[in-house]
């Protein structure tokens, strides 16, 4: 049963999660602080500019009222500046009026008015109009400047709007910061949870729990990582089960001849049997069977590692099949079989290791010679499609039962007829390993009326004026004795 590992820290973050969350939090804090500072500066500048403009408009209205009073009185001495004073008081400002000579002619101070003043009192001046709490405007009558008005606003005027804006900005900053931290926590959990689960699964596998799986559903690369890890764990489990089966099968294969050999030797040792030639030949046959099993296992191991040691070249598959038939022809004739070849288009070029393919074809032909009856025939046909080169080994033998077909290429698997014939169940497994190492496939078909057809499919090579290797010649340092497996 497949189990899911229990996370080591169910509700917390591991070291990676804490680092990620700290990084996200720092970025969030820096972003919120920068935006808050920009908002505060922008709000301050905007409100200050609006207040200055408002004060200047008030000063202009007061100057118009003073001009009307000047025109009505014909001068500053008798001018009634109550309207100007009221306009200034409406803006909560203190009014000062100066004549053209820059002398103060009117000043409103609290509840008292000082009118008709003269002299050179230097109160608030027009050049002070640009200061944050002051504003001024000229008094123009008939196109001539006859004086000026100056307004002094109390300290802190206009700050209520700025305080309200700052309050909203502070609230928005706190909300944005809380949201940023929450999102950072969520994203960190989403990123680290699959990694933590895969790590826990890896620890469980290392501890011997071969049923542990991550089973993580995550988007993007993290999901791919988890699925790839589970696929790897499945492969490890299958490999371990295959190793256990192999050990059991090897023990079974060796147990019978060893037991028979030991029993025979003990009979000879204890004097219960005479060391006749027939008895010694039987013991020798058991020893040969043990040697064949060991050789077959070595050949299977060599075939499994073939993909790492292939010497690839352009090979004519039709010529290679003909060479393999010629090498096995005597063995097939000895078994009482008729051999036919049906060559396909030549050259039928594939990129392969000629020695390894020769070994695979030889195993198929030897398997046919072992399991067919005298009088049966075998036909070796080469053909091609637009993308594949095919070799077909078809016989008229007794065939393979339908329930056994899916297992014929399994290692150490033997059907009913193979067990009767004494095969080791390795030859066809070697064929599959060698063909798979070349990027091809091998299949077996058998009809209800008998006959078996083994088909090897290999990807065709694109020839660009290259040299084609015409058969199985050349060096065979990787498979000296393996190229001629006897009776596998």
Wavefront OBJ file of the C-alpha trace (Angstrom):
o trace
v 0.000 0.000 0.000
v 1.305 3.436 -0.911
v 1.626 5.733 2.089
v 2.047 9.451 2.344
v 4.743 10.598 4.783
v 3.800 12.705 7.772
v 5.405 16.148 7.529
v 7.954 16.831 10.226
v 6.697 20.386 10.889
v 2.930 20.360 10.252
v 2.187 23.998 10.979
v 5.509 25.805 10.696
v 8.140 26.703 8.180
v 11.470 25.053 7.671
v 14.725 26.942 7.181
v 14.008 27.527 3.485
v 10.488 28.722 4.269
v 11.727 31.135 6.910
v 14.298 32.574 4.529
v 11.721 32.978 1.769
v 9.228 34.593 4.129
v 11.902 36.962 5.442
v 12.836 37.926 1.875
v 9.197 38.509 0.908
v 8.604 40.491 4.120
v 11.636 42.720 3.505
v 10.479 43.427 -0.052
v 6.945 44.134 1.177
v 8.164 46.434 3.958
v 10.494 48.326 1.611
v 7.754 48.724 -0.995
v 5.149 49.885 1.527
v 7.619 52.288 3.177
v 8.615 53.782 -0.175
v 5.006 54.193 -1.296
v 4.030 55.685 2.077
v 6.866 58.215 1.969
v 5.937 59.156 -1.591
v 2.273 59.531 -0.611
v 3.118 61.696 2.407
v 5.444 63.985 0.448
v 3.012 64.261 -2.448
v 0.060 64.961 -0.149
v 2.021 67.571 1.802
v 3.134 69.344 -1.349
v -0.319 69.194 -2.878
v -2.149 70.504 0.178
v 0.458 73.221 0.748
v 0.111 74.366 -2.838
v -3.668 74.368 -2.540
v -3.504 76.409 0.684
v -1.157 78.973 -0.891
v -3.465 79.352 -3.845
v -6.460 79.767 -1.528
v -4.634 82.417 0.522
v -3.671 84.268 -2.619
v -7.276 84.287 -3.806
v -8.333 85.664 -0.404
v -5.689 88.396 -0.672
v -6.978 89.301 -4.147
v -10.552 89.641 -2.861
v -9.385 91.780 0.055
v -7.371 93.965 -2.371
v -10.486 94.508 -4.524
v -12.481 95.520 -1.444
v -9.708 97.959 -0.406
v -9.637 99.410 -3.927
v -13.388 100.045 -3.781
v -12.958 101.837 -0.446
v -10.083 103.908 -1.856
v -12.154 105.001 -4.873
v -15.142 105.847 -2.711
v -13.108 108.048 -0.318
v -10.661 109.448 -2.847
v -7.721 108.332 -0.726
v -6.642 106.293 2.215
v -7.409 108.867 4.925
v -11.188 108.541 4.800
v -11.375 105.091 3.230
v -13.804 102.659 4.930
v -11.883 99.360 5.016
v -14.461 97.433 7.016
v -15.419 95.339 3.971
v -11.771 94.419 3.378
v -11.353 93.651 7.065
v -14.442 91.399 7.025
v -13.120 89.501 4.007
v -9.804 88.952 5.786
v -11.510 87.949 9.025
v -13.597 85.431 7.099
v -10.333 83.697 6.207
v -9.129 84.010 9.829
v -6.345 86.365 8.718
v -4.938 89.640 10.097
v -5.143 92.489 7.549
v -2.491 95.139 6.964
v -2.949 97.849 4.302
v -0.024 99.944 2.988
v -0.078 102.957 0.715
v 2.007 103.484 -2.362
v 4.893 104.723 -0.195
v 4.857 101.455 1.725
v 3.472 103.134 4.837
v 0.936 101.308 6.978
v -2.449 102.978 6.660
v -4.541 100.247 8.305
v -3.862 97.289 10.551
v -6.394 94.976 12.162
v -4.946 93.573 15.369
v -7.276 91.292 17.308
v -10.484 93.279 17.855
v -8.891 96.732 17.408
v -8.329 98.607 14.190
v -5.486 101.051 13.688
v -6.562 103.426 10.914
v -4.855 106.450 9.447
v -1.408 105.437 10.630
v 1.611 107.031 9.008
v 5.282 106.574 9.177
v 7.686 103.951 8.117
v 6.482 101.029 10.263
v 7.809 97.961 8.608
v 5.219 95.334 9.141
v 4.489 92.408 6.910
v 5.574 93.195 3.383
v 4.558 92.046 -0.015
v 7.786 90.142 -0.470
v 6.646 87.924 2.393
v 3.622 86.766 0.420
v 5.361 83.587 -0.665
v 5.829 82.360 2.918
v 3.533 79.516 3.980
v 1.370 81.658 6.384
v 1.301 84.996 4.518
v -0.238 86.396 1.339
v -0.391 89.806 -0.309
v -1.856 91.595 -3.326
v -1.556 95.117 -4.820
v -4.437 97.593 -4.612
v -5.015 98.912 -8.132
v -7.207 101.932 -8.879
v -7.465 103.342 -12.383
v -4.622 101.173 -13.529
v -2.251 102.518 -10.884
v -1.046 100.715 -7.779
v -2.072 102.900 -4.847
v -1.075 100.458 -2.171
v -1.109 96.850 -1.114
v -2.847 94.507 1.282
v -1.086 91.920 3.404
v -2.697 88.981 5.191
v -1.115 87.108 8.054
v -2.691 83.709 8.717
v -2.423 82.068 12.132
v 0.151 79.325 12.640
v -1.183 75.848 11.806
v -3.883 77.075 9.455
v -4.715 74.484 6.801
v -3.112 71.622 8.702
v -6.415 69.906 9.495
v -6.684 68.611 5.936
v -3.081 67.448 6.026
v -3.653 65.657 9.336
v -6.705 63.872 7.931
v -4.756 62.853 4.812
v -1.908 61.560 6.935
v -4.348 59.549 9.018
v -5.801 57.877 5.925
v -2.320 57.209 4.583
v -1.296 55.617 7.888
v -4.377 53.386 7.870
v -3.801 52.394 4.251
v -0.145 51.679 5.034
v -1.052 49.385 7.906
v -3.639 47.559 5.783
v -1.222 47.187 2.838
v 1.518 45.924 5.136
v -0.779 43.365 6.749
v -1.989 42.190 3.326
v 1.590 41.969 2.006
v 2.712 39.887 4.995
v -0.320 37.603 4.676
v 0.293 37.078 0.974
v 4.008 36.493 1.658
v 3.135 33.823 4.216
v 0.678 32.148 1.835
v 3.098 32.168 -1.112
v 5.913 30.872 1.084
v 3.743 27.997 2.273
v 2.691 27.206 -1.285
v 6.300 27.182 -2.463
v 7.869 25.267 0.384
v 5.134 22.740 1.209
v 5.840 20.553 -1.890
v 9.595 20.711 -1.240
v 9.111 19.791 2.425
v 6.822 16.910 1.458
v 9.250 15.584 -1.160
v 12.094 15.820 1.378
v 10.023 13.913 3.946
v 9.236 11.262 1.343
v 12.916 10.969 0.460
v 13.776 10.450 4.122
v 11.059 7.808 4.427
v 12.386 6.000 1.352
v 15.925 6.162 2.702
v 14.651 4.679 5.968
v 13.259 1.687 4.078
v 9.623 2.673 3.526
v 9.368 1.818 -0.172
v 5.634 2.612 -0.185
v 6.116 6.313 0.699
v 5.026 8.779 -1.999
v 4.824 12.576 -2.034
v 1.449 12.797 -3.848
v 1.750 16.578 -4.214
v -0.577 18.520 -6.486
v 1.256 21.763 -7.168
v 1.398 24.021 -10.225
v 4.387 24.426 -12.491
v 7.853 23.142 -11.802
v 7.132 22.131 -8.194
v 4.370 19.806 -9.359
v 6.683 18.407 -12.040
v 9.339 17.835 -9.375
v 6.920 15.965 -7.107
v 5.542 13.826 -9.941
v 9.042 13.030 -11.194
v 10.071 12.049 -7.668
v 7.058 9.740 -7.305
v 7.815 8.202 -10.713
v 11.400 7.626 -9.600
v 10.157 6.053 -6.368
v 7.882 3.762 -8.413
v 10.847 2.769 -10.577
v 12.943 2.091 -7.481
v 10.166 -0.069 -6.075
v 9.830 -2.013 -9.320
v 13.587 -2.456 -9.540
v 13.751 -3.738 -5.992
v 10.886 -6.152 -6.589
v 12.599 -7.321 -9.778
v 15.830 -7.795 -7.832
v 14.041 -9.876 -5.243
v 12.389 -11.949 -7.968
v 15.713 -12.353 -9.715
v 17.377 -13.543 -6.522
v 14.531 -15.992 -5.924
v 14.583 -17.192 -9.526
v 18.355 -17.626 -9.546
v 18.157 -19.543 -6.275
v 15.438 -21.733 -7.765
v 17.392 -22.309 -10.977
v 20.537 -23.261 -9.088
v 18.851 -25.261 -6.350
v 17.706 -28.207 -8.501
v 20.994 -28.972 -10.314
v 22.980 -28.329 -7.138
v 20.756 -30.664 -5.120
v 20.976 -33.326 -7.808
v 24.745 -32.920 -8.117
v 25.226 -33.026 -4.354
v 23.012 -36.095 -3.975
v 24.875 -37.916 -6.724
v 28.247 -37.073 -5.250
v 27.129 -38.140 -1.767
v 25.938 -41.491 -3.195
v 29.324 -42.024 -4.806
v 31.130 -40.960 -1.639
v 29.085 -43.240 0.616
v 29.270 -46.196 -1.780
v 25.542 -46.354 -2.536
v 26.218 -46.052 -6.285
v 28.991 -47.201 -8.561
v 30.982 -44.518 -10.415
v 29.841 -45.788 -13.779
v 30.235 -43.798 -16.969
v 26.460 -43.265 -17.109
v 26.370 -41.934 -13.554
v 29.340 -39.664 -14.096
v 27.798 -38.347 -17.349
v 24.620 -37.450 -15.458
v 26.608 -35.536 -12.884
v 28.531 -33.835 -15.659
v 25.262 -32.751 -17.290
v 24.154 -31.187 -14.021
v 27.432 -29.279 -13.803
v 26.981 -28.096 -17.405
v 23.489 -26.894 -16.576
v 24.869 -24.894 -13.675
v 27.479 -23.396 -15.986
v 24.821 -22.471 -18.558
v 22.722 -20.695 -15.915
v 25.739 -18.702 -14.726
v 26.744 -17.856 -18.325
v 23.186 -16.789 -19.151
v 23.034 -14.529 -16.130
v 26.335 -12.960 -17.129
v 25.023 -12.436 -20.647
v 21.867 -10.777 -19.295
v 23.910 -8.423 -17.128
v 26.081 -7.570 -20.134
v 22.975 -6.910 -22.266
v 21.506 -4.619 -19.610
v 24.654 -2.516 -19.665
v 24.912 -2.591 -23.460
v 23.345 0.834 -23.886
v 26.360 2.330 -22.110
v 28.908 0.548 -24.318
v 27.387 0.457 -27.800
v 29.733 1.137 -30.688
v 27.306 2.675 -33.147
v 27.843 2.715 -36.893
v 25.722 2.535 -40.019
v 24.797 -1.141 -40.455
v 23.014 -2.925 -43.328
v 20.321 -4.795 -41.416
v 19.495 -7.093 -44.352
v 23.126 -8.232 -44.612
v 23.332 -8.588 -40.835
v 20.243 -10.824 -40.755
v 21.703 -12.956 -43.548
v 24.960 -13.383 -41.605
v 23.083 -14.410 -38.450
v 21.062 -17.012 -40.399
v 24.211 -18.391 -41.988
v 25.825 -18.752 -38.551
v 22.798 -20.555 -37.053
v 21.891 -22.586 -40.128
v 23.723 -25.712 -38.976
v 21.998 -25.559 -35.584
v 18.589 -25.170 -37.245
v 19.222 -28.050 -39.664
v 20.337 -30.250 -36.766
v 16.948 -29.535 -35.148
v 15.300 -30.785 -38.382
v 14.075 -27.382 -39.526
v 13.915 -25.781 -42.948
v 15.418 -22.309 -43.208
v 14.239 -19.574 -45.600
v 15.286 -15.942 -45.935
v 13.277 -13.171 -47.587
v 15.615 -10.190 -47.969
v 14.095 -6.733 -48.148
v 15.456 -3.587 -49.782
v 19.208 -3.312 -49.693
v 20.916 -1.578 -48.137
v 18.535 -1.414 -45.141
v 20.552 0.990 -43.046
v 20.253 1.391 -39.303
v 22.598 3.015 -36.844
v 23.533 0.249 -34.454
v 26.226 -1.927 -32.918
v 26.529 -4.787 -35.429
v 27.818 -7.246 -32.831
v 24.934 -6.628 -30.452
v 22.283 -6.941 -33.148
v 23.947 -10.116 -34.416
v 23.728 -11.460 -30.850
v 20.016 -10.593 -30.598
v 19.176 -12.248 -33.915
v 21.252 -15.293 -32.953
v 19.282 -15.636 -29.711
v 15.982 -15.541 -31.618
v 17.146 -18.255 -34.036
v 18.536 -20.437 -31.216
v 15.245 -20.069 -29.347
v 13.426 -21.202 -32.480
v 15.710 -24.231 -32.902
v 15.134 -25.245 -29.264
v 11.344 -25.029 -29.183
v 10.263 -26.065 -32.681
v 9.669 -29.643 -33.901
v 11.554 -31.548 -36.594
v 9.962 -30.734 -39.953
v 9.002 -27.166 -38.970
v 10.339 -24.235 -40.941
v 11.633 -20.794 -40.031
v 11.549 -17.725 -42.290
v 13.659 -14.632 -41.690
v 12.278 -11.544 -43.449
v 13.686 -8.017 -43.583
v 11.511 -5.076 -44.607
v 11.180 -1.356 -44.047
v 8.712 1.457 -43.519
v 9.389 5.146 -43.935
v 10.805 5.371 -40.402
v 11.602 1.817 -39.279
v 13.619 -1.208 -40.346
v 12.094 -4.590 -39.476
v 13.417 -8.108 -39.035
v 10.837 -10.864 -38.650
v 11.626 -14.404 -37.495
v 8.541 -16.555 -38.127
v 8.301 -20.307 -37.542
v 5.662 -23.008 -38.006
v 6.258 -24.528 -34.573
v 3.701 -25.266 -31.870
v 3.314 -21.572 -30.988
v 2.985 -19.845 -27.635
v -0.233 -19.859 -25.570
v -1.970 -16.462 -25.472
v -1.632 -16.187 -21.695
v 2.143 -16.623 -21.945
v 2.788 -14.071 -24.706
v 2.998 -11.011 -22.392
v 5.787 -12.694 -20.397
v 8.040 -14.194 -23.054
v 10.583 -11.352 -22.741
v 10.627 -11.334 -18.933
v 13.872 -12.428 -17.373
v 14.002 -15.993 -16.025
v 10.422 -16.603 -17.137
v 9.764 -19.925 -18.835
v 6.586 -21.242 -20.356
v 5.396 -24.806 -20.034
v 7.339 -25.996 -23.097
v 10.479 -24.088 -22.045
v 10.435 -25.726 -18.630
v 10.146 -29.123 -20.281
v 13.018 -28.283 -22.616
v 15.305 -27.077 -19.843
v 15.788 -23.471 -21.017
v 16.917 -20.826 -18.570
v 14.407 -18.126 -19.544
v 17.117 -15.548 -20.246
v 17.653 -15.611 -24.011
v 14.614 -13.544 -24.994
v 15.210 -11.150 -22.093
v 18.676 -10.536 -23.578
v 17.063 -9.852 -26.973
v 14.737 -7.267 -25.447
v 17.556 -5.505 -23.588
v 19.748 -5.317 -26.686
v 16.967 -4.062 -28.970
v 15.805 -1.517 -26.395
v 19.378 -0.257 -26.066
v 19.220 0.590 -29.787
v 15.977 2.539 -29.378
v 13.891 -0.237 -30.927
v 11.180 -2.674 -29.890
v 10.675 -6.431 -30.106
v 7.276 -8.149 -30.072
v 5.990 -11.715 -30.157
v 2.806 -12.964 -31.843
v 1.375 -16.426 -32.055
v -1.810 -17.669 -33.686
v -4.233 -20.262 -32.294
v -3.174 -22.730 -34.988
v 0.503 -22.601 -34.007
v 3.493 -20.704 -35.291
v 5.334 -17.812 -33.658
v 6.470 -14.522 -35.145
v 9.155 -12.417 -33.438
v 9.520 -8.891 -34.891
v 12.371 -6.476 -34.242
v 11.758 -2.822 -35.145
v 14.633 -0.348 -35.287
v 14.698 3.317 -36.324
v 16.139 3.778 -39.800
v 19.338 5.746 -40.242
v 19.475 8.719 -42.588
v 22.324 8.074 -45.009
v 24.324 11.107 -46.127
v 26.987 9.446 -48.151
v 28.282 7.587 -45.109
v 29.782 4.119 -45.242
v 27.467 1.213 -44.426
v 28.777 -1.660 -42.372
v 27.902 -4.796 -44.416
v 27.005 -7.283 -41.734
v 28.458 -8.522 -38.522
v 32.101 -8.341 -39.379
v 34.667 -6.355 -37.502
v 35.812 -6.561 -33.936
v 33.598 -8.051 -31.231
v 35.478 -7.312 -28.093
v 32.274 -6.702 -26.128
v 30.637 -10.042 -26.836
v 33.194 -12.602 -27.865
v 31.409 -15.676 -26.660
v 28.018 -14.041 -26.225
v 27.481 -13.630 -29.937
v 26.914 -17.342 -30.305
v 24.639 -18.279 -27.391
v 24.027 -21.952 -27.515
v 20.534 -23.150 -26.910
v 19.204 -20.091 -25.099
l 1 2 3 4 5 6 7 8 9 10 11 12 13 14 15 16 17 18 19 20 21 22 23 24 25 26 27 28 29 30 31 32 33 34 35 36 37 38 39 40 41 42 43 44 45 46 47 48 49 50 51 52 53 54 55 56 57 58 59 60 61 62 63 64 65 66 67 68 69 70 71 72 73 74 75 76 77 78 79 80 81 82 83 84 85 86 87 88 89 90 91 92 93 94 95 96 97 98 99 100 101 102 103 104 105 106 107 108 109 110 111 112 113 114 115 116 117 118 119 120 121 122 123 124 125 126 127 128 129 130 131 132 133 134 135 136 137 138 139 140 141 142 143 144 145 146 147 148 149 150 151 152 153 154 155 156 157 158 159 160 161 162 163 164 165 166 167 168 169 170 171 172 173 174 175 176 177 178 179 180 181 182 183 184 185 186 187 188 189 190 191 192 193 194 195 196 197 198 199 200 201 202 203 204 205 206 207 208 209 210 211 212 213 214 215 216 217 218 219 220 221 222 223 224 225 226 227 228 229 230 231 232 233 234 235 236 237 238 239 240 241 242 243 244 245 246 247 248 249 250 251 252 253 254 255 256 257 258 259 260 261 262 263 264 265 266 267 268 269 270 271 272 273 274 275 276 277 278 279 280 281 282 283 284 285 286 287 288 289 290 291 292 293 294 295 296 297 298 299 300 301 302 303 304 305 306 307 308 309 310 311 312 313 314 315 316 317 318 319 320 321 322 323 324 325 326 327 328 329 330 331 332 333 334 335 336 337 338 339 340 341 342 343 344 345 346 347 348 349 350 351 352 353 354 355 356 357 358 359 360 361 362 363 364 365 366 367 368 369 370 371 372 373 374 375 376 377 378 379 380 381 382 383 384 385 386 387 388 389 390 391 392 393 394 395 396 397 398 399 400 401 402 403 404 405 406 407 408 409 410 411 412 413 414 415 416 417 418 419 420 421 422 423 424 425 426 427 428 429 430 431 432 433 434 435 436 437 438 439 440 441 442 443 444 445 446 447 448 449 450 451 452 453 454 455 456 457 458 459 460 461 462 463 464 465 466 467 468 469 470 471 472 473 474 475 476 477 478 479 480 481 482 483 484 485 486 487 488
